[in-house]
């Protein structure tokens, strides 16, 4: 069930595409949290728009104007997505040259969310707004694809970030930013743990609740803290930022190593 605000936003977006870029759009699809039934007031609307051909510079400028109109009408939630051609669907890249919209900015070229997680969610849970049925897109993605992807991401991006946590001075950081980082990191890596264990994709909140029953109880406090922040509950069990930062760093280090113990050097689950 698409929330009314998202339904209205996407309807206006699609109408503007047809009005200002006629004979250009092949399809519009939603993936991400809304496709996983995990959309909340902190979520973006993750979209994929398929174009019939490469876009000209002036057409990308028109897209920028379309997004500005939508952002004025709907300050929240924000659109977040990419513009690809049909033959680019299902291809993984970190160095693409396709237009995308992220963080309120239209980018003329780059790579954005072109990875196995996007393709799996789109293939199995995606929402078609206009265009061919999703099964007609012939998205080629298998569980081993996204397991290898999250395992590599965990051992590059997240391992480096956790290493930086250990030397970073959090004392001058506002509480709300510390909470945002704890929620994002703990639940983000727990999503990857769930993927490695279950060969499936889940929401951040779902991953947190899953972890409470599948990891040692000694980590329950920091997992519940991340869930509390995500659910915007007021009462924390922690008495200080130092304590919860320390627990978060130690937990993330444990979890990355635990996941490495579950996966061999070739990215195959043991």
Protein Blocks (a to p, Z undefined) as FASTA:
>chain_A
ZZfklmmmmmmmmmmmmmmmghkbfbdcdehjllnopacfkbccddddddfbdcdfklmm
mmmmmmmmmmmmmmbacdddddddfklgopacfkbcbdcdeehiacfbdcehiafklmmm
mmmmpccfbdcdfklnopacdfklmmmmmmmmmmmmmmmmmmmmmmpcfklpcfklmmmm
mmmmmmmmmmmmmmmmnopacdfklmmmmmmmmccfklmmmmmmmmmmmnopabdcbfbf
klmmmmmmmmmmmmmmmmmmmpcfkopaZZ
